[in-house]
């Protein structure tokens, strides 16, 4: 079983890697993929963390990945809002 610290470290790394993966891609492609990622995270984490916590984590994970992508693309740290909705 993973410790909370390990889970956090892996999540931060995964969000950064995902942001890098989407760097340079059109917003529409990233938004569609992020919706699926967010839904999968919510579903897979709900049993272990509860529905509300899973939804909150998934939202923040997607926000972090989008923010990292925006930094790479030179757009600053504020994620584009339509990518996160």
Backbone as a printed PyTorch tensor [residue, N CA C, xyz], in Angstrom:
tensor([[[  0.8450,  -1.1900,   0.0000],
         [  0.0000,   0.0000,   0.0000],
         [  0.8860,   1.2480,   0.0000]],

        [[  0.4480,   2.2450,  -0.7260],
         [  1.1900,   3.4890,  -0.8830],
         [  0.8980,   4.4210,   0.2960]],

        [[  1.9360,   5.0880,   0.7690],
         [  1.7510,   6.0650,   1.8340],
         [  1.1710,   7.3550,   1.2410]],

        [[  0.5780,   8.2050,   2.0760],
         [  0.0800,   9.4930,   1.5690],
         [  1.1850,  10.3280,   0.9040]],

        [[  2.3880,  10.2780,   1.4600],
         [  3.5000,  11.0300,   0.8820],
         [  3.8510,  10.4930,  -0.5010]],

        [[  3.8910,   9.1850,  -0.6450],
         [  4.1800,   8.5770,  -1.9490],
         [  3.0830,   8.9120,  -2.9560]],

        [[  1.8290,   8.8490,  -2.5140],
         [  0.7090,   9.1790,  -3.3940],
         [  0.8260,  10.6150,  -3.8820]],

        [[  1.1560,  11.5210,  -2.9810],
         [  1.3050,  12.9320,  -3.3430],
         [  2.4570,  13.1210,  -4.3270]],

        [[  3.5890,  12.5050,  -4.0450],
         [  4.7450,  12.6400,  -4.9370],
         [  4.4390,  12.0790,  -6.3250]],

        [[  3.8050,  10.9350,  -6.3840],
         [  3.4670,  10.3320,  -7.6730],
         [  2.4460,  11.1770,  -8.4290]],

        [[  1.5150,  11.7580,  -7.7000],
         [  0.4880,  12.5970,  -8.3270],
         [  1.0970,  13.8570,  -8.9190]],

        [[  2.0030,  14.4810,  -8.1890],
         [  2.6750,  15.6870,  -8.6810],
         [  3.4810,  15.3570,  -9.9410]],

        [[  4.1940,  14.2490,  -9.9030],
         [  4.9810,  13.8280, -11.0610],
         [  4.0720,  13.5240, -12.2510]],

        [[  2.9700,  12.8330, -11.9940],
         [  2.0430,  12.4850, -13.0730],
         [  1.4130,  13.7270, -13.6960]],

        [[  1.0460,  14.7050, -12.8820],
         [  0.4610,  15.9450, -13.4150],
         [  1.4790,  16.6890, -14.2810]],

        [[  2.7270,  16.7230, -13.8310],
         [  3.7730,  17.3860, -14.6200],
         [  4.0070,  16.6440, -15.9360]],

        [[  4.0610,  15.3180, -15.8680],
         [  4.2550,  14.5240, -17.0820],
         [  3.1010,  14.7170, -18.0570]],

        [[  1.8950,  14.7740, -17.5310],
         [  0.7220,  14.9670, -18.3850],
         [  0.7440,  16.3450, -19.0350]],

        [[  1.1340,  17.3530, -18.2710],
         [  1.2680,  18.6940, -18.8390],
         [  2.2760,  18.7230, -19.9710]],

        [[  3.3700,  18.0170, -19.7900],
         [  4.3930,  17.9240, -20.8310],
         [  3.8510,  17.1990, -22.0610]],

        [[  3.1100,  16.1350, -21.8330],
         [  2.5250,  15.3780, -22.9370],
         [  1.6260,  16.2610, -23.8050]],

        [[  0.8290,  17.1260, -23.1620],
         [ -0.1180,  17.9550, -23.8890],
         [  0.4750,  19.2690, -24.4060]],

        [[  1.7240,  19.5390, -24.0910],
         [  2.3600,  20.7740, -24.5520],
         [  2.2940,  20.8640, -26.0700]],

        [[  1.8500,  22.0100, -26.5420],
         [  1.7660,  22.2520, -27.9740],
         [  0.5110,  21.7270, -28.6440]],

        [[ -0.2930,  20.9550, -27.9370],
         [ -1.5350,  20.4340, -28.5260],
         [ -2.6260,  21.4910, -28.4510]],

        [[ -3.5580,  21.4470, -29.3800],
         [ -4.6880,  22.3880, -29.3260],
         [ -5.5110,  22.1980, -28.0440]],

        [[ -6.0760,  23.2950, -27.5640],
         [ -6.8840,  23.2590, -26.3450],
         [ -8.0040,  22.2290, -26.4200]],

        [[ -8.6280,  22.1140, -27.5750],
         [ -9.7820,  21.2230, -27.7140],
         [ -9.3940,  19.7600, -27.4940]],

        [[ -8.2360,  19.3830, -28.0010],
         [ -7.7670,  18.0010, -27.8150],
         [ -7.4640,  17.7500, -26.3460]],

        [[ -6.7750,  18.6950, -25.7270],
         [ -6.4480,  18.5410, -24.3210],
         [ -7.7070,  18.5150, -23.4590]],

        [[ -8.6550,  19.3920, -23.7470],
         [ -9.8840,  19.4640, -22.9520],
         [-10.6460,  18.1460, -23.0020]],

        [[-10.7580,  17.5620, -24.1770],
         [-11.4720,  16.2920, -24.3090],
         [-10.7710,  15.1890, -23.5190]],

        [[ -9.4700,  15.1360, -23.6340],
         [ -8.7130,  14.1170, -22.9040],
         [ -8.8090,  14.3380, -21.3950]],

        [[ -8.7110,  15.5890, -20.9730],
         [ -8.7670,  15.8960, -19.5410],
         [-10.1200,  15.5490, -18.9280]],

        [[-11.1840,  15.6940, -19.6920],
         [-12.4970,  15.2950, -19.1760],
         [-12.5030,  13.8130, -18.8540]],

        [[-11.9360,  13.0050, -19.7410],
         [-11.8640,  11.5730, -19.5090],
         [-10.9570,  11.2230, -18.3360]],

        [[ -9.8280,  11.8890, -18.2480],
         [ -8.8900,  11.6520, -17.1450],
         [ -9.5440,  12.0020, -15.8200]],

        [[-10.2130,  13.1280, -15.8030],
         [-10.8840,  13.5560, -14.5640],
         [-11.9580,  12.5610, -14.1510]],

        [[-12.7580,  12.1090, -15.0980],
         [-13.8120,  11.1360, -14.7930],
         [-13.2150,   9.8260, -14.2910]],

        [[-12.1320,   9.3710, -14.9220],
         [-11.4860,   8.1270, -14.4960],
         [-10.8910,   8.2510, -13.0990]],

        [[-10.2570,   9.3740, -12.8190],
         [ -9.7150,   9.5850, -11.4760],
         [-10.8110,   9.5670, -10.4270]],

        [[-11.8930,  10.2790, -10.7000],
         [-13.0070,  10.3110,  -9.7480],
         [-13.5240,   8.9090,  -9.4810]],

        [[-13.7440,   8.1410, -10.5330],
         [-14.2940,   6.7930, -10.3870],
         [-13.3270,   5.8660,  -9.6490]],

        [[-12.0500,   5.9450,  -9.9920],
         [-11.0750,   5.0290,  -9.4020],
         [-10.6880,   5.3730,  -7.9660]],

        [[-10.8280,   6.6120,  -7.5720],
         [-10.4370,   7.0210,  -6.2220],
         [-11.6090,   7.0810,  -5.2480]],

        [[-12.8270,   7.0370,  -5.7570],
         [-14.0100,   7.2120,  -4.9110],
         [-14.1010,   6.1740,  -3.7950]],

        [[-13.7990,   4.9230,  -4.0810],
         [-13.9080,   3.8810,  -3.0570],
         [-12.9090,   4.0810,  -1.9190]],

        [[-11.7120,   4.5270,  -2.2570],
         [-10.6740,   4.6910,  -1.2420],
         [-10.7640,   6.0110,  -0.4790]],

        [[-11.2080,   7.0710,  -1.1680],
         [-11.1830,   8.4000,  -0.5560],
         [-12.5550,   9.0400,  -0.3620]],

        [[-13.5880,   8.4370,  -0.9050],
         [-14.9230,   9.0300,  -0.8620],
         [-15.1650,   9.8470,  -2.1210]],

        [[-16.4190,   9.9720,  -2.4790],
         [-16.7980,  10.6380,  -3.7190],
         [-16.3580,  12.0960,  -3.7400]],

        [[-16.6030,  12.7990,  -2.6640],
         [-16.2760,  14.2280,  -2.6170],
         [-14.7680,  14.4720,  -2.6980]],

        [[-13.9940,  13.7200,  -1.9500],
         [-12.5370,  13.8840,  -1.9740],
         [-11.9700,  13.4860,  -3.3380]],

        [[-12.5050,  12.4200,  -3.9200],
         [-12.0390,  11.9770,  -5.2390],
         [-12.3150,  13.0380,  -6.2910]],

        [[-13.4960,  13.6360,  -6.2310],
         [-13.8490,  14.6840,  -7.1930],
         [-12.9460,  15.9040,  -7.0210]],

        [[-12.6760,  16.2690,  -5.7880],
         [-11.8070,  17.4100,  -5.5160],
         [-10.3830,  17.1350,  -6.0000]],

        [[ -9.8740,  15.9430,  -5.7190],
         [ -8.5410,  15.5860,  -6.1720],
         [ -8.4610,  15.6160,  -7.6940]],

        [[ -9.4450,  15.0090,  -8.3510],
         [ -9.4420,  14.9410,  -9.8180],
         [ -9.4470,  16.3370, -10.4270]],

        [[-10.2470,  17.2220,  -9.8650],
         [-10.3120,  18.5980, -10.3540],
         [ -8.9510,  19.2820, -10.2120]],

        [[ -8.3270,  19.1400,  -9.0640],
         [ -7.0370,  19.7910,  -8.8260],
         [ -5.9230,  19.1490,  -9.6460]],

        [[ -6.0020,  17.8530,  -9.8680],
         [ -5.0060,  17.1720, -10.6950],
         [ -5.0500,  17.7070, -12.1220]],

        [[ -6.2500,  17.8050, -12.6790],
         [ -6.4190,  18.3220, -14.0410],
         [ -5.9630,  19.7750, -14.1100]],

        [[ -6.2840,  20.5340, -13.0920],
         [ -5.8720,  21.9400, -13.0420],
         [ -4.3410,  22.0480, -13.0150]],

        [[ -3.6860,  21.1930, -12.2320],
         [ -2.2290,  21.2060, -12.1560],
         [ -1.5970,  20.8090, -13.4870]],

        [[ -2.1410,  19.7830, -14.1210],
         [ -1.6100,  19.3440, -15.4140],
         [ -1.7660,  20.4390, -16.4670]],

        [[ -2.9370,  21.0710, -16.4940],
         [ -3.1780,  22.1500, -17.4530],
         [ -2.2770,  23.3450, -17.1630]],

        [[ -2.0730,  23.6430, -15.8970],
         [ -1.1900,  24.7460, -15.5270],
         [  0.2430,  24.4840, -15.9480]],

        [[  0.6900,  23.2530, -15.7770],
         [  2.0460,  22.9040, -16.1990],
         [  2.1710,  23.0020, -17.7180]],

        [[  1.1720,  22.5460, -18.4180],
         [  1.1710,  22.6410, -19.8830],
         [  1.2410,  24.1000, -20.3170]],

        [[  0.4860,  24.9600, -19.6580],
         [  0.4950,  26.3790, -19.9960],
         [  1.8580,  27.0120, -19.7420]],

        [[  2.5360,  26.5920, -18.6710],
         [  3.8820,  27.0990, -18.3940],
         [  4.8370,  26.6830, -19.5090]],

        [[  4.7480,  25.4430, -19.9230],
         [  5.6080,  24.9380, -20.9860],
         [  5.3490,  25.6990, -22.2820]],

        [[  4.0660,  25.9440, -22.5700],
         [  3.6830,  26.6330, -23.7970],
         [  3.9180,  28.1420, -23.7130]],

        [[  4.3820,  28.6280, -22.5540],
         [  4.6840,  30.0460, -22.4060],
         [  3.4900,  30.9050, -22.0680]],

        [[  2.4210,  30.2850, -21.6140],
         [  1.1980,  31.0250, -21.3080],
         [  1.0200,  31.3830, -19.8610]],

        [[  2.0280,  31.2250, -19.0400],
         [  1.9010,  31.5500, -17.6300],
         [  1.4220,  30.3630, -16.8270]],

        [[  0.9540,  30.6430, -15.6010],
         [  0.5730,  29.5630, -14.6950],
         [ -0.9240,  29.3980, -14.5600]],

        [[ -1.7100,  30.2880, -15.1200],
         [ -3.1600,  30.2010, -14.9830],
         [ -3.7370,  29.3280, -16.0860]],

        [[ -4.3210,  28.1700, -15.7120],
         [ -4.8930,  27.3040, -16.7330],
         [ -6.0510,  27.9700, -17.4540]],

        [[ -6.1990,  27.6440, -18.7090],
         [ -7.3310,  28.1560, -19.4790],
         [ -8.6000,  27.5560, -18.9160]],

        [[ -9.5740,  28.3850, -18.5780],
         [-10.7660,  27.9200, -17.8640],
         [-11.5720,  26.9110, -18.6390]],

        [[-11.6790,  27.0430, -19.9580],
         [-12.5140,  26.1040, -20.7010],
         [-11.8910,  24.7110, -20.7630]],

        [[-10.6180,  24.5830, -20.4840],
         [ -9.9670,  23.2820, -20.4660],
         [-10.3640,  22.5290, -19.2090]],

        [[-10.6630,  23.2400, -18.1460],
         [-10.9280,  22.6180, -16.8500],
         [-12.4010,  22.3430, -16.5860]],

        [[-13.2740,  22.8870, -17.3430],
         [-14.7160,  22.7150, -17.0650],
         [-15.2360,  21.4120, -17.5660]]])
